[in-house]
Amino acid sequence: MREEDIIKELSKLKKDENYRSLKSIDKKYINFSSNDYLGLNEDRELRIEFFEKYKNVDLMFSSSSSRLLSGTYPIIIKLEKILEKIYNKKALLFNSGYDANTCLIETLFYKNSLIISDRYNHSSIYAGIKASEAKLLRYRHLDYNHLEEILKKYSLEYDDILVVSETIYSMDGDKADIKELVQLKNKYKFKFKLLIDEAHSFGVSGYGECYEADALDLVDYIVIPLGKAGASIGAYVLMDELSKEYLINKGRKFIYTTALPPINVAWNLFILEKIEKFDFRRERLIEISEYTRNLLSKYEIKTISTTNIISIVIGENQRVNRISENLQEKGYLIYPIKEPTVPKGTARLRVSLTALHTEEIIQKFVEELKYEIDNIL
Ligand SMILES: Cc1ncc(COP(=O)(O)O)c(C=O)c1O
């Protein structure tokens, strides 16, 4: 790109109040922007327990090599074996959720495939679809009648179809219906494959929504990014044996990258082994989410969210910027979400609740939020 074109685009972003910049967080805020939904990453005691458990192990901070060279440390194999036992599928560890989604889609699908994607799916899913050169059709967000219309129309034309959905949608805080998606699979006699991204549900619903819905056999690919309630980095991809073999041989984002450091892999394993023990955190998250939604409704602040991610649509960029700046000045870490992450004109505040938020914090925050919404017009 020519320099003058780059400058032009950046000035347009500034003019549209849609310019992004990095800020270091030096002030102590009440954090409403973290995806540490269960509070595991904040938990010092948990880290102490981890280092006590692994103190005799040579856990290095780099794997110094790709998985296919010397990067497949025994701890990775151990982790993948445990995953395979839990999910009854083959498992492969990727360096991030972004890599996992793009690599899986671009490697296993191609120009003769049809990919039908929920309109609001994550950017990494669309990046994978674009690179795969498959035909893309989008269904209206969570509208399974629309998905079925598309399936009816195209299921005879294509013999390689993938349907992609997330579980909890992080910009709207609403939830896909996994049972309905697998019912469609039955109805269409397995004419399509199903990929479910569990980024915002792993941990929050234990092993994830597919596991909880008893749908593991009917979901072909499960992608579990670990940067949210997983309190870590990397992503698990769960699939059939042939797909795993193919990804190991052909997946560029798997082959040509340094494997995750053993220290992170050990932490992933540590969290996975304890996931069932975090019930009290899950219960607390549900409790505080309900409390927040009720309070918002009392203050007549609308949200369509049904989960711990509370999305409050404000509308124009300028207004959402002012409101979030004022809330930051009052000590709340909350950012505006704007296009292209969400549709133009639906700029919003995304309140990310965690099991660590208290009723007192929420009460004060909602009062301040109400004040800003009523005063910034
Ligand atoms: C639904 C979804 N999938 C994938 C990703 C990417 O995961 P990672 O951050 O591990 O690259 C994210 C967000 O980060 C996400 O929200």
Ligand as a Chemical Component Dictionary entry (heavy atoms), coordinates in Angstrom:
data_LIG
# 
_chem_comp.id                   LIG 
_chem_comp.type                 NON-POLYMER 
_chem_comp.pdbx_formal_charge   0 
_chem_comp.three_letter_code    LIG 
# 
loop_
_chem_comp_atom.comp_id 
_chem_comp_atom.atom_id 
_chem_comp_atom.alt_atom_id 
_chem_comp_atom.type_symbol 
_chem_comp_atom.charge 
_chem_comp_atom.model_Cartn_x 
_chem_comp_atom.model_Cartn_y 
_chem_comp_atom.model_Cartn_z 
_chem_comp_atom.pdbx_ordinal 
LIG C1 C1 C 0 -15.288 -16.498 19.062 1  
LIG C2 C2 C 0 -13.813 -16.331 19.029 2  
LIG N1 N1 N 0 -13.068 -17.220 18.352 3  
LIG C3 C3 C 0 -11.729 -17.109 18.293 4  
LIG C4 C4 C 0 -11.078 -16.082 18.927 5  
LIG C5 C5 C 0 -9.589  -15.996 18.815 6  
LIG O1 O1 O 0 -8.991  -16.635 19.884 7  
LIG P1 P1 P 0 -7.503  -16.235 20.350 8  
LIG O2 O2 O 0 -7.632  -14.977 21.122 9  
LIG O3 O3 O 0 -7.043  -17.400 21.135 10 
LIG O4 O4 O 0 -6.701  -16.044 19.088 11 
LIG C6 C6 C 0 -11.819 -15.135 19.671 12 
LIG C7 C7 C 0 -11.233 -13.999 20.397 13 
LIG O5 O5 O 0 -10.179 -13.762 20.698 14 
LIG C8 C8 C 0 -13.217 -15.267 19.718 15 
LIG O6 O6 O 0 -13.960 -14.388 20.397 16 
# 
loop_
_chem_comp_bond.comp_id 
_chem_comp_bond.atom_id_1 
_chem_comp_bond.atom_id_2 
_chem_comp_bond.value_order 
_chem_comp_bond.pdbx_ordinal 
LIG C1 C2 SING 1  
LIG C2 N1 SING 2  
LIG C2 C8 DOUB 3  
LIG N1 C3 DOUB 4  
LIG C3 C4 SING 5  
LIG C4 C5 SING 6  
LIG C4 C6 DOUB 7  
LIG C5 O1 SING 8  
LIG O1 P1 SING 9  
LIG P1 O2 DOUB 10 
LIG P1 O3 SING 11 
LIG P1 O4 SING 12 
LIG C6 C7 SING 13 
LIG C6 C8 SING 14 
LIG C7 O5 DOUB 15 
LIG C8 O6 SING 16 
# 
